[in-house]
Amino acid sequence: MDMSTIGRRALITGITGQDGSYLAEMLLARGCEVHGIVRRASTFNTARLDHLYRDPHERGVRLHLHHGDMTDAMSVAAIIERIRPHEVYHLAAQSHVRVSFDQPVHTAQVIAIGTLNLLEALRGHRDRTGDDVRLVHASSSEMFGSAVESPQAEQTPFRPRSPYGCAKVMAHHSVVNYREAHGLHASCAIMFNHESPRRGETFVTRKITRAAARISLGLQRTLYLGNLDAQRDWGFAGEYVKAMWLMARLDAPDDFIIATGRSMRVREFASRAFARLGLNADDHIEIDPRYQRPAEVENLCGDATKARRMLGWRPRVGIDQLIDMMVDHDLALAGSERRGEPPMTETLPAALTAVPDG
């Protein structure tokens, strides 16, 4: 396993998201020059990167952002040719499962076709330059859907239950196909649910911790949720991106489950989050059918034995520590809101969001 990082150029698609920000942070700390693809918009969407960003006119800047669109093959290829990265981490996606039922075509275009555009760009670049770029693709536990066996391992058959899951299956198989058919150094990290204080507020875990904090300070009265009995394997995003980095160091590409091996119901996650603030979740939660999925995935739990054996990776942040981390961060946000102060960025306070050492 090649552990060298200093002086390497890394490209992150989806760099403005939760995982992208943690990965950029880690790569910069390890001496990488980091490039990220961002979508052009009339407003900035880089709050998770604000603590890393420096004026590009300064000397020694190692974080660079490029406008691009994963559904535009020419745009993706042009960025690859301009940057000539040593390694690529593909995180970009329409990542909200419930939204994928409302926008199935867009979801498929961004995830499935976007991944093909990237693979073709890397293949063409390799054929023209001889550069053997290493790709790590973020696959998803949602690919398993209604899989019969639990916990799910690398060989568990996929049975997706959402447009998001279906698109991820195509993207995953495309990466495997380009590895086998074209010899790309392409690996898939099949990541189970991973959360943090940087998680978007429309995702259920962050929705819970944000609401618990605001309710505790009198800023909100009710939290509306969907299926409280769905079970998920939740880990800390800051640790999961390290697994992707380790995968890029492998001599031979492969696919790995990245998970904790323990699952918890949404109901229990909420109960623990509210209890952190001395509240009873049942007193504040109501069910809204609009948040129910047309086809539900009841239980996802991953077996990361292979990752432990071949990567030396194992999760260190337990579910209780993760919940405490998120609740404490959102309590600080809610406190600023109640005092009428400018909102804190999603990356503060640093002590509550940093990747643990080791």
C-alpha positions in Angstrom: 0.0 0.0 0.0 1.5 3.3 -1.1 0.8 5.8 1.7 2.5 8.8 0.0 0.4 12.0 -0.3 2.7 15.0 -0.2 2.8 16.7 -3.6 -0.1 14.8 -5.1 -3.0 16.4 -6.8 -6.5 15.2 -5.7 -9.8 16.1 -7.4 -13.0 15.9 -5.3 -16.4 16.0 -7.0 -19.0 17.1 -4.5 -16.4 19.0 -2.5 -18.9 21.4 -1.0 -20.9 18.6 0.7 -20.4 17.0 4.1 -18.0 14.3 2.9 -16.2 16.6 0.5 -15.3 19.1 3.2 -13.9 16.4 5.6 -11.9 14.9 2.8 -10.5 18.2 1.6 -9.5 19.0 5.2 -7.7 15.7 5.6 -6.0 15.8 2.2 -4.7 19.3 2.8 -3.4 18.3 6.2 -1.5 15.5 4.5 0.2 17.8 2.0 -2.0 17.3 -1.0 -3.0 20.0 -3.6 -6.8 19.7 -3.6 -9.1 20.6 -6.4 -12.9 20.5 -6.3 -15.7 20.7 -8.7 -18.6 23.1 -7.8 -21.8 23.9 -9.6 -22.2 27.5 -10.8 -25.0 29.3 -8.8 -26.0 32.8 -8.0 -25.2 32.2 -4.3 -22.2 30.7 -2.7 -22.5 27.1 -1.4 -19.1 26.7 0.2 -19.8 27.3 3.9 -18.3 23.9 4.8 -15.1 25.0 3.1 -14.8 28.5 4.5 -12.3 27.5 7.1 -10.1 26.0 4.4 -10.4 28.6 1.7 -7.7 31.2 0.9 -7.6 33.9 -1.6 -6.2 32.4 -4.8 -3.9 35.4 -5.3 -1.9 34.4 -2.2 1.2 32.3 -2.5 1.1 28.6 -1.6 -2.6 28.1 -2.0 -3.4 24.4 -2.2 -7.2 24.4 -2.5 -8.7 25.3 -5.9 -12.3 25.3 -7.0 -13.5 24.8 -10.5 -17.0 25.3 -12.0 -18.3 22.2 -13.6 -21.4 19.9 -14.1 -21.2 16.1 -13.8 -23.9 15.8 -16.5 -21.8 17.7 -19.0 -19.2 15.3 -20.3 -17.1 18.0 -22.0 -17.0 20.0 -18.8 -15.8 17.0 -16.8 -13.2 16.0 -19.4 -11.8 19.5 -19.6 -11.3 19.7 -15.8 -9.5 16.4 -15.8 -7.2 17.5 -18.6 -6.5 20.8 -16.9 -5.8 19.5 -13.4 -4.2 16.1 -14.3 -5.0 14.7 -10.9 -3.2 11.7 -9.3 -6.4 10.6 -7.6 -10.1 11.4 -7.9 -12.7 11.1 -5.2 -16.2 10.9 -6.7 -18.8 12.2 -4.2 -21.1 14.3 -6.3 -24.7 13.2 -6.3 -28.3 14.1 -5.8 -28.0 12.4 -2.5 -31.5 12.8 -0.9 -33.3 9.5 -1.1 -36.8 10.9 -0.6 -36.3 13.7 -3.2 -35.2 11.0 -5.7 -38.8 9.8 -5.9 -39.9 13.3 -7.0 -36.9 13.8 -9.3 -36.0 10.4 -10.6 -34.6 11.5 -14.0 -32.5 14.2 -12.6 -31.2 11.8 -9.9 -30.2 9.2 -12.6 -28.6 11.9 -14.8 -26.4 13.2 -12.0 -25.5 9.9 -10.4 -25.5 7.3 -13.1 -24.6 9.4 -16.2 -22.4 11.7 -14.2 -20.3 8.8 -13.1 -20.1 7.5 -16.7 -18.9 10.9 -17.8 -16.2 10.9 -15.2 -15.1 7.3 -16.1 -14.9 8.2 -19.8 -12.9 11.3 -19.0 -10.4 9.3 -16.9 -10.2 6.6 -19.6 -9.6 9.1 -22.3 -7.0 11.0 -20.2 -5.1 7.8 -19.4 -5.1 6.7 -23.1 -3.7 10.1 -24.2 -1.2 10.8 -21.4 -0.4 7.4 -19.8 -1.4 8.8 -16.4 -2.8 6.1 -14.1 -5.3 8.1 -12.1 -6.7 6.4 -9.1 -10.5 6.8 -8.6 -12.5 6.1 -5.4 -16.3 6.2 -6.0 -18.8 6.7 -3.2 -21.3 3.9 -3.6 -24.2 3.6 -1.1 -25.8 1.2 1.3 -29.2 2.2 -0.4 -28.1 -0.2 -3.2 -29.0 -3.1 -0.9 -32.5 -1.9 -0.4 -34.6 -4.9 0.7 -31.7 -7.3 0.8 -32.6 -10.5 2.7 -29.4 -11.0 4.5 -28.1 -8.8 7.4 -25.5 -7.5 7.9 -24.8 -6.7 4.3 -21.4 -7.5 2.9 -19.6 -6.8 -0.4 -21.2 -9.9 -2.1 -24.8 -9.2 -0.9 -27.1 -8.9 -3.9 -28.5 -5.4 -4.6 -32.2 -4.8 -4.4 -32.7 -1.0 -4.5 -35.9 0.5 -3.4 -35.6 4.1 -4.7 -34.5 6.0 -7.8 -31.5 7.0 -5.8 -30.6 3.4 -5.0 -31.2 2.3 -8.6 -28.9 5.1 -9.9 -26.2 4.2 -7.4 -26.3 0.6 -8.6 -25.7 1.6 -12.2 -22.9 3.9 -11.1 -21.3 1.2 -8.9 -21.4 -1.4 -11.7 -20.1 1.1 -14.2 -17.0 1.7 -12.0 -16.5 -2.0 -11.6 -16.9 -2.5 -15.4 -14.3 0.2 -16.2 -11.9 -1.4 -13.8 -12.3 -4.8 -15.3 -12.7 -3.9 -19.0 -10.4 -0.9 -19.2 -7.9 -1.4 -16.4 -8.7 1.7 -14.5 -7.5 1.9 -10.9 -11.1 2.3 -9.7 -12.5 1.3 -6.3 -16.0 1.6 -4.7 -16.5 2.6 -1.1 -20.0 1.2 -0.2 -20.7 3.6 2.6 -23.5 3.1 5.0 -25.1 6.2 6.6 -22.5 8.6 7.9 -23.4 11.8 9.7 -21.8 14.8 11.4 -22.5 18.4 12.4 -21.9 19.3 8.8 -24.8 17.1 7.6 -27.5 18.9 5.6 -30.5 20.0 7.7 -33.0 18.1 5.5 -31.4 14.7 6.4 -33.2 12.9 9.2 -30.3 12.8 11.7 -29.5 16.5 11.4 -33.1 17.4 11.3 -33.5 15.6 14.6 -30.5 17.2 16.4 -31.3 20.7 15.0 -34.9 20.4 16.2 -34.0 19.1 19.6 -31.6 22.0 20.1 -34.2 24.6 18.9 -37.0 23.1 21.0 -34.8 23.2 24.1 -34.4 26.9 23.7 -38.0 27.7 22.8 -37.4 28.4 19.1 -39.5 25.5 17.9 -42.3 23.4 19.2 -42.7 20.3 17.0 -40.5 18.0 14.9 -42.2 16.3 12.0 -40.8 13.0 10.8 -41.7 10.0 8.6 -40.9 6.4 9.4 -39.6 6.1 12.9 -39.0 2.4 12.7 -36.4 2.5 9.9 -33.1 1.1 11.1 -29.8 2.5 9.8 -26.1 1.8 10.5 -24.8 5.3 11.4 -21.2 6.3 11.6 -19.1 9.5 11.6 -18.4 11.0 8.2 -15.0 12.3 9.2 -13.9 8.7 9.6 -15.5 7.4 6.5 -13.6 9.6 4.2 -10.3 8.3 5.7 -11.4 4.8 4.4 -11.7 6.3 0.9 -8.2 7.8 1.2 -6.9 4.4 2.3 -8.5 2.8 -0.7 -6.7 5.2 -3.1 -3.4 3.9 -1.6 -4.1 0.3 -2.5 -1.8 -1.4 -5.1 -4.9 -3.1 -6.6 -8.3 -1.5 -6.7 -11.2 -3.2 -4.9 -14.6 -2.6 -3.3 -15.3 -2.2 0.4 -18.2 -1.9 2.8 -17.6 1.0 5.2 -19.9 0.7 8.2 -20.0 0.3 12.0 -21.8 -3.0 12.0 -24.5 -1.7 14.4 -28.0 -0.3 13.4 -30.4 1.8 15.3 -34.0 2.9 14.7 -34.8 6.5 13.9 -37.0 6.5 17.0 -34.1 5.6 19.2 -31.8 8.1 17.6 -34.3 10.9 18.3 -34.8 9.7 21.8 -31.1 9.9 22.6 -30.7 13.3 20.9 -33.6 14.8 22.9 -32.4 13.1 26.1 -29.1 14.9 25.7 -31.0 18.1 26.4 -33.3 16.7 29.1 -36.3 16.3 26.8 -38.6 13.5 26.0 -38.7 13.1 22.2 -42.3 11.6 22.3 -43.6 14.9 23.6 -42.4 16.8 20.5 -42.5 14.4 17.5 -45.4 14.1 15.1 -45.7 12.0 12.0 -46.2 13.7 8.6 -47.1 11.2 5.8 -45.3 13.5 3.3 -42.0 12.3 4.7 -42.8 8.6 4.1 -41.1 7.0 1.1 -43.2 5.2 -1.5 -41.0 2.1 -1.0 -39.2 1.9 2.3 -35.9 0.3 3.2 -36.4 -1.1 6.7 -32.9 -2.2 7.9 -29.4 -1.5 6.7 -26.4 -2.8 8.6 -22.9 -3.3 7.1 -20.2 -5.8 7.6 -16.9 -4.0 7.3 -14.7 -7.1 8.0 -12.9 -6.7 4.6 -12.1 -3.0 5.3 -10.6 -3.9 8.7 -8.5 -6.7 7.2 -7.2 -5.0 4.0 -7.3 -1.3 4.9 -6.7 -1.4 8.6 -9.8 0.8 8.9 -12.3 0.6 11.8 -14.7 3.2 13.2 -13.7 4.9 16.5 -16.7 7.3 17.0 -19.6 5.4 18.5 -23.3 6.4 18.0 -23.6 8.1 21.4 -20.5 10.2 20.8 -21.8 11.1 17.3 -25.2 12.1 18.6 -23.6 14.2 21.4 -21.3 15.9 18.8 -24.2 16.8 16.6 -26.6 18.0 19.4 -23.9 20.1 21.0 -23.1 21.8 17.7 -26.7 22.5 17.0 -27.3 23.8 20.5 -24.5 26.3 19.8 -26.2 27.2 16.5 -29.6 27.6 18.2 -28.0 29.8 20.9 -26.6 32.1 18.3 -30.1 32.2 16.6 -31.8 33.1 19.9 -29.4 35.9 20.6 -29.9 37.3 17.1 -26.3 36.8 16.2 -25.1 36.0 12.7 -25.4 32.3 12.1 -22.3 30.2 12.8 -20.8 28.3 9.9 -21.4 24.6 9.7 -17.7 24.0 10.5 -17.8 25.6 13.9 -16.9 25.0 16.7 -13.9 23.1 15.4 -13.6 20.9 18.4 -17.0 19.4 17.6 -16.4 18.7 14.0 -12.8 17.7 13.6 -11.7 14.3 12.5 -10.2 12.4 15.4 -6.4 11.8 15.3 -5.1 8.4 14.2 
